[in-house]
């Protein structure tokens, strides 16, 4: 008689990780039935992101307003393109597929939270180590993100600073996961490619898609634990948790800088 599951010894994270990696090759992703979108959908979403950012900048210039001098524009220019692009991605899954829960694997289980937290913590350690090396290579004066540059010289009102913190640490990660490890990942799998191929391609395009050439190598390192969370669980929930964990401390730092504490 087999031993009840409740009495079996719990496997450690490393042993479970090894088993999950083996499972990737043994059990390929099922065929995506009913999904009528692919790489074209991802390109459309990227176009929405870029064009909306360009449009906001152009409107600001038309009225002689600098992005750096206007708190509303800082918020709009940072948040709207990403949220709009993610929204279009979700609409595409309804119009051309089965909805985000099936097509994007958009669900969250206890396992997703546990794995996401563990890989998120690992990601923080890797990010800190990589950022330290990267700052020495490019110089401290260049070792900032686009959002950091935007906020570095501004004293944002408390409400705006909190909004930016929520975007960097929560809203942005959720939207980016929908776009890259949801929509793009699904487009790769629809071609019949392996999950390893989806992991590799989404990791690279995620880093390039931030349009910060100087930070691309750092973003590659940041993306690896997040992508592994999606790879192991086959669901978007784990990568969202890992991404939120990875962005929390940088988001908190930006909040403190924006309100003048740091």
Residue, then its C-alpha position, 0 to 999 in steps of 0.5 A: x500500500x502506498x504511503x499517504x501524501x500527508x505522511x510523505x516527507x516534504x521535498x526541499x526546494x532544490x530537489x523540487x526544482x530538479x524534478x520540475x526541470x526534468x518535467x519540462x522535457x518529459x511533459x511538453x506544453x499541450x497544444x493551444x486549442x482555440x488560440x488564433x493569435x501569435x507573434x502578430x499580436x505581440x507586435x501589435x501590443x508593442x506598437x501600442x506601447x511605443x506609439x502611446x509613449x510617443x503620442x504623450x510626449x508629442x502632446x506635451x511638446x505641443x503645449x510646451x510642457x516638459x516631461x520632467x517639469x510636470x508631475x501629471x505627465x511623469x505619471x501618465x508617461x510612465x504608467x499609461x503606455x504599459x497599462x494600455x499595452x497589457x490591456x490590448x493583450x488581454x482584449x486580443x485573447x478574448x477576441x482571438x482566443x479563449x481569454x487570458x486565463x487559458x491563453x496567457x495561463x493567468x492563474x495563481x495557486x499556492x504553489x505559484x506564490x511559494x515558488x514566486x517568492x523563493x525565486x523573487x528572493x533569489x532574483x533580488x540577490x542576483x540583481x544586487x550582485x549584478x547591479x554592483x558589477x554593472x555600476x562599476x562597469x558603466x560608472x555610478x553616474x550612468x547606473x540608473x533606470x529610465x524611471x530613476x532618471x525621471x524622478x532623480x531631480x524631482x520632489x514629487x507630492x506624496x500622492x504622486x510618489x505613492x502612485x509611482x511606487x505602486x506602478x514600479x512594484x506592482x502594476x508594472x510587473x503585472x502588465x509586463x508579465x502579461x505582455x512578455x511571459x503571457x502573450x509572447x510566451x504563448x505566441x512562441x508555444x503556438x509555433x510548437x517550440x519548446x518551453x525552453x525556447x519560450x523562456x530564452x526568447x522572452x528573457x531576451x526580448x524582455x531585456x531589449x523591450x525596455x529600450x534602455x541599451x545601457x541596462x540590457x545586460x542587467x535586465x537579462x540577469x533580472x529576467x532569468x529568475x522571473x522566467x524560471x518561475x514561469x517555466x517551472x509552473x507553466x503559469x503566469x502567477x509565479x512569474x508575477x510574484x517573482x517580478x513583484x518581489x524583484x521590483x519591490x526594493x527598487x520601487x521603495x527606493x524610488x519612493x524615498x528618493x521622490x519624497x526627498x528622504x534619500 
